[in-house]
Amino acid sequence: MPTEEQYWQAIQRHVCSRCDDGDGTGGCTLNGGSRCSLRTYFPEILQVVNSMYSHSLAPYEELLRNRVCGLCFHQSSSGECTLRTEGTCALDHFLPLVVQVIEETQVHHGI
């Protein structure tokens, strides 16, 4: 079974390298009070993706909204999220790729 760090390294290579807030090599250029939702909530994201398998993104999205977005300080108690609304939530924007990378990492490690 891959370690959390191995999964995160795969995310950095395949997702963070494409992010507007990235340096193109998987590093993050966010500074100040900004924090990447992928990095901040990665343990929870990994747990959600590893807890199911679906050919559709909808079940992942629903479970992530319930388990991860509810933890995020950008989401209000009514479920509104400024980052999602503005299109700047890395988890929301890259969800299909995040799921794909985690699943491919499992396959690569023989799971």
MOPAC internal coordinates of N, CA, C and O (Angstrom, degrees):
PM7 1SCF
backbone

  N    0.0000 0     0.00 0     0.00 0    0    0    0
  C    1.4556 1     0.00 0     0.00 0    1    0    0
  C    1.5262 1   108.69 1     0.00 0    2    1    0
  O    1.2310 1   119.95 1   -48.88 1    3    2    1
  N    1.3275 1   117.70 1   131.12 1    3    2    1
  C    1.4645 1   119.53 1   178.46 1    5    3    2
  C    1.5300 1   111.00 1   -64.71 1    6    5    3
  O    1.2310 1   121.25 1   -29.87 1    7    6    5
  N    1.3047 1   115.21 1   150.13 1    7    6    5
  C    1.4605 1   120.09 1   175.50 1    9    7    6
  C    1.5220 1   108.98 1   -81.46 1   10    9    7
  O    1.2310 1   120.83 1   -16.20 1   11   10    9
  N    1.3025 1   116.02 1   163.80 1   11   10    9
  C    1.4607 1   120.42 1   176.99 1   13   11   10
  C    1.5320 1   110.03 1   -57.44 1   14   13   11
  O    1.2310 1   120.48 1   141.28 1   15   14   13
  N    1.3123 1   116.70 1   -38.72 1   15   14   13
  C    1.4679 1   120.68 1   179.69 1   17   15   14
  C    1.5323 1   111.43 1   -64.68 1   18   17   15
  O    1.2310 1   119.83 1   141.30 1   19   18   17
  N    1.3171 1   117.93 1   -38.70 1   19   18   17
  C    1.4650 1   120.48 1   177.25 1   21   19   18
  C    1.5320 1   111.07 1   -65.01 1   22   21   19
  O    1.2310 1   120.65 1   138.80 1   23   22   21
  N    1.3190 1   116.36 1   -41.20 1   23   22   21
  C    1.4598 1   119.68 1   175.50 1   25   23   22
  C    1.5357 1   109.88 1   -61.70 1   26   25   23
  O    1.2310 1   120.48 1   133.94 1   27   26   25
  N    1.3432 1   116.69 1   -46.06 1   27   26   25
  C    1.4616 1   120.33 1  -177.63 1   29   27   26
  C    1.5345 1   110.93 1   -62.47 1   30   29   27
  O    1.2310 1   120.08 1   139.62 1   31   30   29
  N    1.3088 1   117.46 1   -40.38 1   31   30   29
  C    1.4646 1   120.43 1   177.94 1   33   31   30
  C    1.5274 1   110.98 1   -61.36 1   34   33   31
  O    1.2310 1   120.32 1   141.70 1   35   34   33
  N    1.3191 1   117.00 1   -38.30 1   35   34   33
  C    1.4665 1   120.65 1   176.74 1   37   35   34
  C    1.5246 1   110.39 1   -65.63 1   38   37   35
  O    1.2310 1   120.21 1   139.89 1   39   38   37
  N    1.3270 1   117.21 1   -40.11 1   39   38   37
  C    1.4706 1   121.29 1   177.19 1   41   39   38
  C    1.5277 1   109.42 1   -62.48 1   42   41   39
  O    1.2310 1   120.09 1   135.51 1   43   42   41
  N    1.3056 1   117.42 1   -44.49 1   43   42   41
  C    1.4633 1   120.31 1   179.86 1   45   43   42
  C    1.5372 1   111.20 1   -60.21 1   46   45   43
  O    1.2310 1   120.46 1   136.36 1   47   46   45
  N    1.3160 1   116.72 1   -43.64 1   47   46   45
  C    1.4677 1   120.55 1  -179.10 1   49   47   46
  C    1.5253 1   112.52 1   -65.75 1   50   49   47
  O    1.2310 1   120.39 1   137.68 1   51   50   49
  N    1.3276 1   116.85 1   -42.32 1   51   50   49
  C    1.4588 1   120.24 1  -169.91 1   53   51   50
  C    1.5285 1   115.06 1  -102.67 1   54   53   51
  O    1.2310 1   120.14 1   157.37 1   55   54   53
  N    1.3235 1   117.33 1   -22.63 1   55   54   53
  C    1.4639 1   120.70 1  -177.86 1   57   55   54
  C    1.5278 1   110.55 1  -111.27 1   58   57   55
  O    1.2310 1   120.13 1   123.08 1   59   58   57
  N    1.3039 1   117.35 1   -56.92 1   59   58   57
  C    1.4700 1   120.80 1  -176.31 1   61   59   58
  C    1.5235 1   111.67 1   -60.42 1   62   61   59
  O    1.2310 1   120.34 1   148.44 1   63   62   61
  N    1.3128 1   116.96 1   -31.56 1   63   62   61
  C    1.4647 1   120.22 1   179.53 1   65   63   62
  C    1.5262 1   111.98 1   -66.37 1   66   65   63
  O    1.2310 1   120.00 1   163.00 1   67   66   65
  N    1.3362 1   117.61 1   -17.00 1   67   66   65
  C    1.4730 1   122.67 1   179.15 1   69   67   66
  C    1.5235 1   113.36 1  -100.54 1   70   69   67
  O    1.2310 1   120.23 1   172.12 1   71   70   69
  N    1.3001 1   117.17 1    -7.88 1   71   70   69
  C    1.4577 1   122.04 1  -174.29 1   73   71   70
  C    1.5311 1   110.98 1   -75.42 1   74   73   71
  O    1.2310 1   120.95 1   -37.44 1   75   74   73
  N    1.3374 1   115.79 1   142.56 1   75   74   73
  C    1.4678 1   120.69 1   177.03 1   77   75   74
  C    1.5252 1   111.87 1   -62.91 1   78   77   75
  O    1.2310 1   120.12 1   154.80 1   79   78   77
  N    1.3239 1   117.38 1   -25.20 1   79   78   77
  C    1.4584 1   121.59 1   179.04 1   81   79   78
  C    1.5165 1   112.22 1   -92.71 1   82   81   79
  O    1.2310 1   120.27 1  -171.65 1   83   82   81
  N    1.3193 1   117.09 1     8.35 1   83   82   81
  C    1.4511 1   121.17 1   179.83 1   85   83   82
  C    1.5145 1   112.09 1   -97.55 1   86   85   83
  O    1.2310 1   121.24 1   -11.04 1   87   86   85
  N    1.3177 1   115.24 1   168.96 1   87   86   85
  C    1.4593 1   120.49 1   179.31 1   89   87   86
  C    1.5277 1   112.35 1   -96.30 1   90   89   87
  O    1.2310 1   120.55 1  -173.05 1   91   90   89
  N    1.3472 1   116.55 1     6.95 1   91   90   89
  C    1.4538 1   121.15 1   179.32 1   93   91   90
  C    1.5154 1   114.17 1    89.94 1   94   93   91
  O    1.2310 1   120.63 1   170.08 1   95   94   93
  N    1.3284 1   116.40 1    -9.92 1   95   94   93
  C    1.4647 1   120.25 1  -179.19 1   97   95   94
  C    1.5253 1   111.97 1  -119.15 1   98   97   95
  O    1.2310 1   120.41 1  -173.86 1   99   98   97
  N    1.3341 1   116.83 1     6.14 1   99   98   97
  C    1.4554 1   120.89 1  -179.42 1  101   99   98
  C    1.5085 1   113.77 1   106.19 1  102  101   99
  O    1.2310 1   120.49 1   172.41 1  103  102  101
  N    1.3320 1   116.67 1    -7.59 1  103  102  101
  C    1.4542 1   120.82 1   177.10 1  105  103  102
  C    1.5174 1   110.32 1   -84.73 1  106  105  103
  O    1.2310 1   120.53 1   -23.67 1  107  106  105
  N    1.3136 1   116.59 1   156.33 1  107  106  105
  C    1.4567 1   122.35 1  -177.14 1  109  107  106
  C    1.5277 1   109.51 1  -105.70 1  110  109  107
  O    1.2310 1   121.08 1   -41.63 1  111  110  109
  N    1.3341 1   115.55 1   138.37 1  111  110  109
  C    1.4580 1   119.89 1   179.08 1  113  111  110
  C    1.5219 1   112.36 1  -106.30 1  114  113  111
  O    1.2310 1   119.93 1  -174.24 1  115  114  113
  N    1.3361 1   117.74 1     5.76 1  115  114  113
  C    1.4673 1   119.69 1   176.24 1  117  115  114
  C    1.5147 1   109.35 1   -62.26 1  118  117  115
  O    1.2310 1   120.65 1   -38.73 1  119  118  117
  N    1.3096 1   116.37 1   141.27 1  119  118  117
  C    1.4593 1   119.90 1   178.41 1  121  119  118
  C    1.5189 1   109.85 1  -143.19 1  122  121  119
  O    1.2310 1   120.91 1     0.73 1  123  122  121
  N    1.2825 1   115.86 1  -179.27 1  123  122  121
  C    1.4552 1   120.56 1  -178.77 1  125  123  122
  C    1.5170 1   110.96 1    68.22 1  126  125  123
  O    1.2310 1   120.59 1    45.85 1  127  126  125
  N    1.3240 1   116.48 1  -134.15 1  127  126  125
  C    1.4564 1   121.81 1  -178.06 1  129  127  126
  C    1.5155 1   113.21 1   -86.13 1  130  129  127
  O    1.2310 1   119.97 1   177.48 1  131  130  129
  N    1.3255 1   117.66 1    -2.52 1  131  130  129
  C    1.4621 1   120.43 1  -178.10 1  133  131  130
  C    1.5213 1   110.68 1   -80.45 1  134  133  131
  O    1.2310 1   121.73 1   -40.60 1  135  134  133
  N    1.3267 1   114.30 1   139.40 1  135  134  133
  C    1.4601 1   120.10 1   177.06 1  137  135  134
  C    1.5128 1   108.22 1  -136.02 1  138  137  135
  O    1.2310 1   120.38 1   -41.19 1  139  138  137
  N    1.2850 1   116.88 1   138.81 1  139  138  137
  C    1.4541 1   122.33 1   179.90 1  141  139  138
  C    1.5315 1   109.74 1   -72.02 1  142  141  139
  O    1.2310 1   121.20 1   -51.94 1  143  142  141
  N    1.3251 1   115.31 1   128.06 1  143  142  141
  C    1.4712 1   119.15 1  -179.80 1  145  143  142
  C    1.5294 1   111.16 1   -65.60 1  146  145  143
  O    1.2310 1   119.94 1   148.39 1  147  146  145
  N    1.3232 1   117.72 1   -31.61 1  147  146  145
  C    1.4693 1   119.30 1   178.37 1  149  147  146
  C    1.5181 1   110.91 1   -63.30 1  150  149  147
  O    1.2310 1   120.27 1   133.63 1  151  150  149
  N    1.3188 1   117.09 1   -46.37 1  151  150  149
  C    1.4599 1   120.53 1  -177.72 1  153  151  150
  C    1.5268 1   110.96 1   -71.95 1  154  153  151
  O    1.2310 1   120.91 1   135.94 1  155  154  153
  N    1.3200 1   115.87 1   -44.06 1  155  154  153
  C    1.4566 1   120.68 1  -176.48 1  157  155  154
  C    1.5270 1   111.98 1   -60.66 1  158  157  155
  O    1.2310 1   120.86 1   136.70 1  159  158  157
  N    1.3174 1   115.96 1   -43.30 1  159  158  157
  C    1.4643 1   120.62 1  -174.51 1  161  159  158
  C    1.5239 1   113.01 1  -109.34 1  162  161  159
  O    1.2310 1   120.34 1  -159.45 1  163  162  161
  N    1.3295 1   116.95 1    20.55 1  163  162  161
  C    1.4607 1   119.10 1  -175.90 1  165  163  162
  C    1.5311 1   113.74 1   -59.44 1  166  165  163
  O    1.2310 1   118.26 1   138.89 1  167  166  165
  N    1.3169 1   120.91 1   -41.11 1  167  166  165
  C    1.4759 1   118.75 1   178.09 1  169  167  166
  C    1.5304 1   112.24 1   -57.22 1  170  169  167
  O    1.2310 1   120.84 1   138.41 1  171  170  169
  N    1.3288 1   116.01 1   -41.59 1  171  170  169
  C    1.4632 1   120.28 1   179.94 1  173  171  170
  C    1.5306 1   110.89 1   -70.52 1  174  173  171
  O    1.2310 1   120.46 1   139.69 1  175  174  173
  N    1.3270 1   116.73 1   -40.31 1  175  174  173
  C    1.4676 1   121.28 1   177.92 1  177  175  174
  C    1.5187 1   109.84 1   -60.92 1  178  177  175
  O    1.2310 1   120.70 1   133.31 1  179  178  177
  N    1.3048 1   116.27 1   -46.69 1  179  178  177
  C    1.4609 1   121.74 1   179.77 1  181  179  178
  C    1.5261 1   110.93 1   -60.79 1  182  181  179
  O    1.2310 1   120.27 1   136.71 1  183  182  181
  N    1.3037 1   117.09 1   -43.29 1  183  182  181
  C    1.4568 1   121.47 1   178.88 1  185  183  182
  C    1.5280 1   110.94 1   -61.34 1  186  185  183
  O    1.2310 1   120.03 1   136.10 1  187  186  185
  N    1.3212 1   117.55 1   -43.90 1  187  186  185
  C    1.4650 1   121.26 1   179.84 1  189  187  186
  C    1.5214 1   110.77 1   -63.28 1  190  189  187
  O    1.2310 1   120.23 1   130.02 1  191  190  189
  N    1.3227 1   117.17 1   -49.98 1  191  190  189
  C    1.4683 1   120.09 1  -177.33 1  193  191  190
  C    1.5231 1   110.66 1   -64.50 1  194  193  191
  O    1.2310 1   120.12 1   140.83 1  195  194  193
  N    1.3109 1   117.38 1   -39.17 1  195  194  193
  C    1.4691 1   120.49 1   179.77 1  197  195  194
  C    1.5287 1   113.21 1   -73.94 1  198  197  195
  O    1.2310 1   120.14 1   168.15 1  199  198  197
  N    1.3267 1   117.33 1   -11.85 1  199  198  197
  C    1.4681 1   119.94 1  -176.98 1  201  199  198
  C    1.5240 1   112.93 1   -86.84 1  202  201  199
  O    1.2310 1   119.96 1   175.40 1  203  202  201
  N    1.3391 1   117.68 1    -4.60 1  203  202  201
  C    1.4625 1   119.39 1  -177.50 1  205  203  202
  C    1.5166 1   110.23 1  -153.39 1  206  205  203
  O    1.2310 1   121.62 1    -8.32 1  207  206  205
  N    1.3262 1   114.51 1   171.68 1  207  206  205
  C    1.4583 1   121.04 1   169.73 1  209  207  206
  C    1.5180 1   107.56 1  -143.74 1  210  209  207
  O    1.2310 1   121.15 1   -50.51 1  211  210  209
  N    1.3192 1   115.41 1   129.49 1  211  210  209
  C    1.4549 1   120.20 1  -179.73 1  213  211  210
  C    1.5173 1   109.09 1  -146.70 1  214  213  211
  O    1.2310 1   120.68 1   -32.68 1  215  214  213
  N    1.3155 1   116.30 1   147.32 1  215  214  213
  C    1.4647 1   120.82 1   174.22 1  217  215  214
  C    1.5275 1   110.23 1   -80.05 1  218  217  215
  O    1.2310 1   120.78 1   168.41 1  219  218  217
  N    1.3135 1   116.11 1   -11.59 1  219  218  217
  C    1.4611 1   122.38 1  -179.94 1  221  219  218
  C    1.5234 1   109.13 1  -107.84 1  222  221  219
  O    1.2310 1   120.84 1   -32.55 1  223  222  221
  N    1.3152 1   115.99 1   147.45 1  223  222  221
  C    1.4603 1   121.06 1   178.34 1  225  223  222
  C    1.5264 1   112.46 1   -79.19 1  226  225  223
  O    1.2310 1   120.37 1   158.10 1  227  226  225
  N    1.3253 1   116.89 1   -21.90 1  227  226  225
  C    1.4653 1   121.63 1  -174.17 1  229  227  226
  C    1.5385 1   113.62 1   -55.15 1  230  229  227
  O    1.2310 1   118.76 1   134.24 1  231  230  229
  N    1.3359 1   119.96 1   -45.76 1  231  230  229
  C    1.4703 1   118.09 1   179.83 1  233  231  230
  C    1.5359 1   113.01 1   -63.61 1  234  233  231
  O    1.2310 1   120.39 1   143.06 1  235  234  233
  N    1.3268 1   116.86 1   -36.94 1  235  234  233
  C    1.4689 1   119.79 1   177.04 1  237  235  234
  C    1.5216 1   109.89 1   -64.68 1  238  237  235
  O    1.2310 1   120.91 1   133.92 1  239  238  237
  N    1.3230 1   115.87 1   -46.08 1  239  238  237
  C    1.4584 1   120.58 1  -178.75 1  241  239  238
  C    1.5235 1   111.10 1   -60.71 1  242  241  239
  O    1.2310 1   120.26 1   135.42 1  243  242  241
  N    1.3146 1   117.11 1   -44.58 1  243  242  241
  C    1.4650 1   120.78 1  -179.62 1  245  243  242
  C    1.5220 1   111.58 1   -62.24 1  246  245  243
  O    1.2310 1   120.49 1   133.51 1  247  246  245
  N    1.3253 1   116.68 1   -46.49 1  247  246  245
  C    1.4635 1   120.30 1  -179.13 1  249  247  246
  C    1.5286 1   111.25 1   -67.44 1  250  249  247
  O    1.2310 1   120.16 1   141.20 1  251  250  249
  N    1.3259 1   117.30 1   -38.80 1  251  250  249
  C    1.4619 1   120.13 1   177.42 1  253  251  250
  C    1.5187 1   111.56 1   -65.09 1  254  253  251
  O    1.2310 1   120.11 1   139.91 1  255  254  253
  N    1.3232 1   117.39 1   -40.09 1  255  254  253
  C    1.4706 1   120.74 1   177.93 1  257  255  254
  C    1.5350 1   109.99 1   -60.66 1  258  257  255
  O    1.2310 1   121.00 1   139.60 1  259  258  257
  N    1.3335 1   115.70 1   -40.40 1  259  258  257
  C    1.4679 1   119.86 1  -178.98 1  261  259  258
  C    1.5132 1   112.72 1   -73.38 1  262  261  259
  O    1.2310 1   120.13 1   136.69 1  263  262  261
  N    1.3146 1   117.36 1   -43.31 1  263  262  261
  C    1.4709 1   120.56 1  -171.89 1  265  263  262
  C    1.5133 1   114.50 1   -94.40 1  266  265  263
  O    1.2310 1   119.54 1   147.81 1  267  266  265
  N    1.3165 1   118.49 1   -32.19 1  267  266  265
  C    1.4666 1   120.57 1  -174.42 1  269  267  266
  C    1.5200 1   111.50 1  -103.69 1  270  269  267
  O    1.2310 1   120.19 1   128.37 1  271  270  269
  N    1.3111 1   117.24 1   -51.63 1  271  270  269
  C    1.4699 1   120.00 1  -175.97 1  273  271  270
  C    1.5264 1   111.57 1   -60.59 1  274  273  271
  O    1.2310 1   120.17 1   147.73 1  275  274  273
  N    1.3093 1   117.27 1   -32.27 1  275  274  273
  C    1.4600 1   120.86 1   178.15 1  277  275  274
  C    1.5192 1   113.09 1   -64.76 1  278  277  275
  O    1.2310 1   120.04 1   159.04 1  279  278  277
  N    1.3295 1   117.53 1   -20.96 1  279  278  277
  C    1.4580 1   122.15 1   177.75 1  281  279  278
  C    1.5275 1   112.28 1   -85.03 1  282  281  279
  O    1.2310 1   120.67 1   158.02 1  283  282  281
  N    1.3167 1   116.32 1   -21.98 1  283  282  281
  C    1.4621 1   122.22 1  -171.80 1  285  283  282
  C    1.5255 1   111.00 1   -76.60 1  286  285  283
  O    1.2310 1   120.64 1   -45.81 1  287  286  285
  N    1.3241 1   116.39 1   134.19 1  287  286  285
  C    1.4641 1   120.25 1  -178.81 1  289  287  286
  C    1.5248 1   112.64 1   -72.52 1  290  289  287
  O    1.2310 1   119.71 1   169.78 1  291  290  289
  N    1.3257 1   118.16 1   -10.22 1  291  290  289
  C    1.4708 1   120.87 1   177.55 1  293  291  290
  C    1.5323 1   111.77 1   -79.52 1  294  293  291
  O    1.2310 1   120.77 1   163.61 1  295  294  293
  N    1.3270 1   116.12 1   -16.39 1  295  294  293
  C    1.4616 1   119.44 1  -179.51 1  297  295  294
  C    1.5196 1   109.78 1   -95.10 1  298  297  295
  O    1.2310 1   120.79 1   -48.40 1  299  298  297
  N    1.3213 1   116.10 1   131.60 1  299  298  297
  C    1.4588 1   120.88 1   179.44 1  301  299  298
  C    1.5274 1   110.27 1   -79.13 1  302  301  299
  O    1.2310 1   120.70 1    -9.55 1  303  302  301
  N    1.3023 1   116.26 1   170.45 1  303  302  301
  C    1.4666 1   120.60 1   178.97 1  305  303  302
  C    1.5271 1   112.00 1   -64.31 1  306  305  303
  O    1.2310 1   120.35 1   159.60 1  307  306  305
  N    1.3355 1   116.93 1   -20.40 1  307  306  305
  C    1.4696 1   120.47 1   177.88 1  309  307  306
  C    1.5237 1   112.28 1   -86.99 1  310  309  307
  O    1.2310 1   120.29 1   178.68 1  311  310  309
  N    1.3384 1   117.06 1    -1.32 1  311  310  309
  C    1.4614 1   120.94 1   177.61 1  313  311  310
  C    1.5183 1   114.85 1    93.81 1  314  313  311
  O    1.2310 1   120.54 1  -178.86 1  315  314  313
  N    1.3263 1   116.57 1     1.14 1  315  314  313
  C    1.4677 1   120.66 1   177.56 1  317  315  314
  C    1.5293 1   109.20 1   -79.80 1  318  317  315
  O    1.2310 1   120.90 1   -40.42 1  319  318  317
  N    1.3346 1   115.88 1   139.58 1  319  318  317
  C    1.4587 1   120.27 1  -179.62 1  321  319  318
  C    1.5207 1   109.50 1  -128.53 1  322  321  319
  O    1.2310 1   120.89 1   -57.18 1  323  322  321
  N    1.3166 1   115.91 1   122.82 1  323  322  321
  C    1.4600 1   119.81 1  -179.21 1  325  323  322
  C    1.5260 1   111.29 1   -65.32 1  326  325  323
  O    1.2310 1   120.01 1   141.83 1  327  326  325
  N    1.3090 1   117.59 1   -38.17 1  327  326  325
  C    1.4688 1   119.75 1  -179.35 1  329  327  326
  C    1.5269 1   111.29 1   -67.00 1  330  329  327
  O    1.2310 1   120.32 1   136.02 1  331  330  329
  N    1.3281 1   116.99 1   -43.98 1  331  330  329
  C    1.4737 1   119.52 1   177.70 1  333  331  330
  C    1.5175 1   110.36 1   -62.64 1  334  333  331
  O    1.2310 1   120.66 1   136.43 1  335  334  333
  N    1.3356 1   116.35 1   -43.57 1  335  334  333
  C    1.4593 1   121.09 1  -179.56 1  337  335  334
  C    1.5274 1   111.10 1   -60.98 1  338  337  335
  O    1.2310 1   120.52 1   139.59 1  339  338  337
  N    1.3186 1   116.61 1   -40.41 1  339  338  337
  C    1.4672 1   121.58 1  -179.41 1  341  339  338
  C    1.5340 1   112.22 1   -81.57 1  342  341  339
  O    1.2310 1   120.34 1   170.89 1  343  342  341
  N    1.3237 1   116.96 1    -9.11 1  343  342  341
  C    1.4645 1   120.25 1  -178.58 1  345  343  342
  C    1.5124 1   113.54 1    75.77 1  346  345  343
  O    1.2310 1   120.55 1  -155.74 1  347  346  345
  N    1.3325 1   116.55 1    24.26 1  347  346  345
  C    1.4633 1   119.73 1  -177.30 1  349  347  346
  C    1.5267 1   114.07 1  -113.86 1  350  349  347
  O    1.2310 1   120.10 1  -170.87 1  351  350  349
  N    1.3217 1   117.41 1     9.13 1  351  350  349
  C    1.4688 1   120.42 1   176.28 1  353  351  350
  C    1.5208 1   108.36 1   -81.43 1  354  353  351
  O    1.2310 1   120.55 1   -63.17 1  355  354  353
  N    1.3118 1   116.55 1   116.83 1  355  354  353
  C    1.4686 1   121.13 1  -178.09 1  357  355  354
  C    1.5225 1   110.86 1   -61.18 1  358  357  355
  O    1.2310 1   119.87 1   140.23 1  359  358  357
  N    1.3172 1   117.86 1   -39.77 1  359  358  357
  C    1.4651 1   120.36 1   179.76 1  361  359  358
  C    1.5212 1   110.20 1   -62.96 1  362  361  359
  O    1.2310 1   120.13 1   133.09 1  363  362  361
  N    1.3015 1   117.35 1   -46.91 1  363  362  361
  C    1.4565 1   121.31 1  -179.50 1  365  363  362
  C    1.5280 1   110.97 1   -64.82 1  366  365  363
  O    1.2310 1   120.68 1   135.17 1  367  366  365
  N    1.3051 1   116.30 1   -44.83 1  367  366  365
  C    1.4646 1   121.23 1  -176.95 1  369  367  366
  C    1.5296 1   112.46 1   -66.92 1  370  369  367
  O    1.2310 1   120.52 1   138.36 1  371  370  369
  N    1.3175 1   116.61 1   -41.64 1  371  370  369
  C    1.4619 1   121.36 1  -174.06 1  373  371  370
  C    1.5223 1   114.30 1  -103.06 1  374  373  371
  O    1.2310 1   119.71 1  -168.06 1  375  374  373
  N    1.3338 1   118.15 1    11.94 1  375  374  373
  C    1.4623 1   120.37 1  -175.44 1  377  375  374
  C    1.5257 1   113.82 1   -50.54 1  378  377  375
  O    1.2310 1   118.54 1   130.58 1  379  378  377
  N    1.3308 1   120.38 1   -49.42 1  379  378  377
  C    1.4658 1   118.93 1  -179.66 1  381  379  378
  C    1.5337 1   112.28 1   -57.54 1  382  381  379
  O    1.2310 1   120.55 1   137.75 1  383  382  381
  N    1.3165 1   116.56 1   -42.25 1  383  382  381
  C    1.4578 1   120.50 1  -179.29 1  385  383  382
  C    1.5268 1   111.33 1   -70.29 1  386  385  383
  O    1.2310 1   120.11 1   142.08 1  387  386  385
  N    1.3208 1   117.40 1   -37.92 1  387  386  385
  C    1.4661 1   121.28 1   178.35 1  389  387  386
  C    1.5279 1   110.12 1   -60.35 1  390  389  387
  O    1.2310 1   120.38 1   132.08 1  391  390  389
  N    1.3262 1   116.88 1   -47.92 1  391  390  389
  C    1.4636 1   121.23 1   179.00 1  393  391  390
  C    1.5306 1   109.76 1   -60.77 1  394  393  391
  O    1.2310 1   120.54 1   134.40 1  395  394  393
  N    1.3211 1   116.57 1   -45.60 1  395  394  393
  C    1.4652 1   120.91 1  -179.74 1  397  395  394
  C    1.5250 1   111.64 1   -60.39 1  398  397  395
  O    1.2310 1   120.04 1   134.15 1  399  398  397
  N    1.3176 1   117.54 1   -45.85 1  399  398  397
  C    1.4736 1   121.18 1  -178.46 1  401  399  398
  C    1.5252 1   110.81 1   -64.50 1  402  401  399
  O    1.2310 1   120.05 1   137.51 1  403  402  401
  N    1.3228 1   117.52 1   -42.49 1  403  402  401
  C    1.4688 1   119.82 1   179.21 1  405  403  402
  C    1.5230 1   110.14 1   -63.71 1  406  405  403
  O    1.2310 1   120.24 1   135.10 1  407  406  405
  N    1.3203 1   117.15 1   -44.90 1  407  406  405
  C    1.4614 1   120.13 1   179.76 1  409  407  406
  C    1.5337 1   111.75 1   -65.95 1  410  409  407
  O    1.2310 1   119.75 1   141.27 1  411  410  409
  N    1.3196 1   118.09 1   -38.73 1  411  410  409
  C    1.4633 1   121.00 1   177.59 1  413  411  410
  C    1.5179 1   111.59 1   -67.40 1  414  413  411
  O    1.2310 1   120.36 1   146.47 1  415  414  413
  N    1.3319 1   116.91 1   -33.53 1  415  414  413
  C    1.4620 1   120.67 1   176.45 1  417  415  414
  C    1.5317 1   109.90 1   -65.59 1  418  417  415
  O    1.2310 1   120.58 1   141.38 1  419  418  417
  N    1.3285 1   116.51 1   -38.62 1  419  418  417
  C    1.4679 1   120.17 1   176.19 1  421  419  418
  C    1.5213 1   109.85 1   -61.23 1  422  421  419
  O    1.2310 1   120.34 1   132.32 1  423  422  421
  N    1.3146 1   116.96 1   -47.68 1  423  422  421
  C    1.4641 1   121.52 1  -179.09 1  425  423  422
  C    1.5071 1   110.44 1   -61.48 1  426  425  423
  O    1.2310 1   120.53 1   135.90 1  427  426  425
  N    1.3239 1   116.60 1   -44.10 1  427  426  425
  C    1.4652 1   121.76 1   179.70 1  429  427  426
  C    1.5290 1   111.84 1   -59.06 1  430  429  427
  O    1.2310 1   120.58 1   148.34 1  431  430  429
  N    1.3198 1   116.50 1   -31.66 1  431  430  429
  C    1.4708 1   121.45 1   179.69 1  433  431  430
  C    1.5289 1   112.05 1   -97.22 1  434  433  431
  O    1.2310 1   120.36 1  -167.53 1  435  434  433
  N    1.3218 1   116.92 1    12.47 1  435  434  433
  C    1.4541 1   120.54 1   173.58 1  437  435  434
  C    1.5103 1   116.06 1    75.56 1  438  437  435
  O    1.2310 1   120.22 1  -151.47 1  439  438  437
  N    1.3168 1   117.19 1    28.53 1  439  438  437
  C    1.4698 1   119.55 1   179.50 1  441  439  438
  C    1.5139 1   109.40 1   -95.07 1  442  441  439
  O    1.2310 1   120.10 1   180.00 1  443  442  441

